[in-house]
């Protein structure tokens, strides 16, 4: 079984022994803390001191390690940067007996982390699928969220479906021969969790990057610790057993439009113009739902799914100014 939509991300999550660094600077990554959550063990690494800035992973199923080294700039502004693995991800408990992983479990895990950190308020930076859990936490625990930053982020079941549909659209229009093969699989009743979809649906680097050469810069810190690898079960539990066609897992039915009508937490929405996974259309849809007086939207014109890599200077400036 392979995750078709995020095969590029999964590939990037496999690397070399122990923690190694792209330069001579060696922060203490890899020496994090395990603590008990509602569903098992949770894990986090942190650097700096101050209000916790918690980074929520994408996927669903990806761990924290892809972010390491990119958010050190916040420590100079007196924030504690927290790289968090919730249930089913990274170094946390990977599977819960007789219980499918769900967005709500991630929300509960984040609350467990806040209490463990003894923080009255946290700042959330949520990337990709992580936006769903980040948004749900902010809606359910607004008194504990100082600010919310959504980076190329999904936020409800429909946004995840838009993600899936755009991959199908690109395949249909740009690779019609492959699309015909996809349709044959569908006619045979084969679901998109089957590995035969691997080379058919459009999930290559061009879906994630403005400049595909930039993908080599994504990881500043590398690890081949098996705990850091992508968890496919999390993906299938949350998106469903036909994940590249329709959302039918534990994410199904999650909406935010009504809840956002009274939402006043200062929020920054970041989008990459060339992101074909979390498209600008998805981000714009969220902006239209939100309070314009407390929401800021910034487009990164030379970025795809990873704006902190492709436009790092602008990314750090935008985040820093918003947090002021």
N, C-alpha and C positions, 0 to 999 in steps of 0.2 A: 504494500500500500504506500502510495506516495501522495503528498499534498501538491496538487497541480498548481494552484495559484501561487504558492510560495516556494517553489522548488529552488529558485535563485537564492532566497533567504536561507533555506535549509543547507544548501551547499556552502554558503558563507559561514555557517555556524560550525563547520567541521574544520579543525586546524591542527596545530602542532603541539608537542608535549609541554605540559605545565604552562605557566604564564610567561610569555615572552613579549618584548616591547619593540616597537618600531624605531625607537630612539634610545638614548642612554638614560633618560629619566625613568625611574622605576618606582612608581607609587605602590603602596602595599595592597594591590589587588590580589584577590584569591584568599585572603585571610578574613573571611566574613563571620557572621554569627548565625547559628541555627537556634530557633526558639519555637515553642509550641504554639500552634494555632488551633482553630476549631476543628480542622480536618486532618491534622498531622503536623509535620515539621514545616516551618517557613524559614527562608534564608534571606539575608541582606548583607551588602557591603556598603560602607559609607566613608566619606571623606569630608573634612571641614566641620565647622561648628556654626550653629545658628538655627533658624527655622528650617525644618527638614523639607527638602525638595525631592519628592519621591517620583522616580521614573517608572512608568508602567510599560511592560513589554508588549510586543505585538504578537502576531501569529493568527489565531491563538495557538500557543504551544512553544513560543520562543522564550529564552531566558535572558538574563540581564547582561551577559558578557559583551554583546555587540555595542553597548553604550560606553563601556569603560574607556576612560581617557579623554572623552569628548566634552565632558561637563565640568572639568576642573575649574574653568573660569568662574563658576559660581562660588567656589570656596573663597575666592579673593573678595567676594562681595558679602561675606559673612553668612553664607548659607551652608547647611549640611546636605550634601548630595547623597541620596540613598538609592542604591541599585537593588531592586527588590525582585525576588522570585516567589510568586504566590503558588498556591496548590496546583500541581500539574506542570509546573515550569521549572527549568533549571535545577537548582540544588534543593528545592523543596520536595515534599512528598509528591511523587509522580502519579500515584493512582490511589483512589479512595474506594474501598471495597463496597460493592453494591450501590454505588452512587455515581452517576455521570458528572463530569466536571461542568460547571456552569458559570456564567457571568456573575451571578449573585455570590457564589463562593469566593470569587476574586474580590468582590466588594467587602465581604466579611473578613477576608484575609487582610485587606488594607486597613480596616478598622483595628484588627489585632495588632498590626504593625504600629499604628499610631499610638495605641495604648502602651505597647512595649517601649516605644521611644519616649513615652511620657510627654508627648507634645499636644498642646491644646489645639493648635492649628498646623496644617501642612499645606504645602504648595504641590500641585500635581502636574507633572509633565507626562502626557500620555501619547504614545506613538502607535499609529496603525490600528490594529484591533484593540490595543490597550485603551483607546479612546472610549470604547463602550464601557469598560469597567471604571475608568476615570470619571466619565460623565455620570454613571449610576451612583458612584460614591458621592459625588458632589450634590446630586439630587437628594440622596437619602441622608447625608450628613453635612448639610451646608454650613452648620455652625463650626465645623472643624476644617473647612477649606478656605484658605486665605486667597488663593488665586488658582486658576485652572488654565493650563496651556495644552492645547490640542494640536499635535504635530502630525499632519497628513493622517488624520485620525477618523476612524469610523465612530458611530455613536448610537446606532440602533440596528434592528434587523434589516430595515429597508436599505440603510447605507451599505451594509455587508452584501445585500443582494445586488445593489448597484455595482459594487466591486466585481462580483461574479459575472454579471451581465456584460460589463465592459470587456472582460477577458474573452467572453464568447463572441462579442461583436467584433473585436479586433481580429480574432481568428477567422470569423466568417468572411470579413471583407478583405483582409490582407493575405490570408492563406486559404483560399476556397477549396483547394484540393484536400488539405488537412481537415477542413470543416466537413467535407463529405464523409471522411473516415469517422469523424466524431458522430455524425448522424447514424452511420451504420452500427456503431456500438450502442447508440441509444435504442435503435430498432430491435437490437438483440436483448434489451433489458439490462444492459451492463451499466452500473452506476459509475459516476465520475471519481469515486474513491479507488477504482481499479487502476493499476499501474499502466494499462494500455493507453490511458489518456496522457501519459507523461510527455510524449513527444508531439502531441497533437495540439493541445490548447496553448495559446500564446502566453508564456510565462517567462520568457527570456529577459536578459538584462535591459533590453530596450523598453520593457514595461516599467522598470523601476528607476531608470537613470536618464538624466539629460545628456550626459556624456558617459558612455559605458566604460571609458577608460578610468573613470573615477571610482569604479567599484573596487579596485585594488587598494584604495585608501580607506575602505570602510572600517577595518579592524585595526585599532591602535594596539590592542591587547589581544593576544591569541591564546587559546587553550584547547587541548583535546580531551579534557576531563569529560568523561561520558555523561556526567550529570548536567553539563552545559548544552547537550545536544537537544535538538528540537523534539518535542513530544507529540507524535502524530495522534495519540489517543485524545489529547486535549482538543486538537483540531476537529476530530470527528465527533466527539461528544458535543461540542459547542455549535459547530456549523451543520453537522449531520452526516449521514452515511452517503449522501450524494452531494458533496460539498461544493463542487464546481458548477452545480446546476441550480440548486435551490436551497435556501436556508431552512433546515428542518430539524435542527438539534435543539439544545437548551437555549440558544439565542432566539429561537422563533417566538414572535409575539412581543418582543421588547420594543417599546416606542418611547419617544421623549417629547413629542410636540406639545402635548397638553401640560406636562410637567414644567416645560421651559417657559411657560407664560409668566410665571412668577419668579424666574431665576435671576438673581442679581449679583452673583459672584463675578468679579472681574475675570474676563476670559479672553485669551488670545488664541485665534485660529490661524494656523500656519498651513499653507498649501504650496506644493511644488507644481509649477505650470506643466511640467512634462511627466507628472505621475499618472500612469494609466491604471494603477491599482486603487489608490485613494485619490480619485480625480478631483480637479478643481470644482467640478459640478457638485460633487458630494459635499465638499467643504462649504460651498456657496449655499447649498440647501440648509445646512445647519445654521449658517449666519442669518438666513432669512427667518429662522424660528426664534432667534435669540434677541434679547434686549439690546438695541443698538447703542444705548448710552453706557453700557458696561462691557461691550464686546468690541474687540479690535481684530480685524482680519488683515493678514499680510501675505502677499503672493511672492514667492521666490521664482523669478522668471528664468533662472538657469539651473533649476533643480528638478529632480524627480522625487522619489520616495524618501530620500535621505538628505534633506537640505543642510543639516549640520556638517555634512561631508562636502557637498558641492558648492555651497556658498557659506563657508564657515564664519568668515568675518561678519557678514551681514546677520547670520543666525545669532551669533553671540551678542551683537549689538541690539537686535530686536528683543531678544529675551531679557537682556540686562535692563533696557529702557522700560520694558513692561513691568518688571519686578520693582522698579523704583516707585 
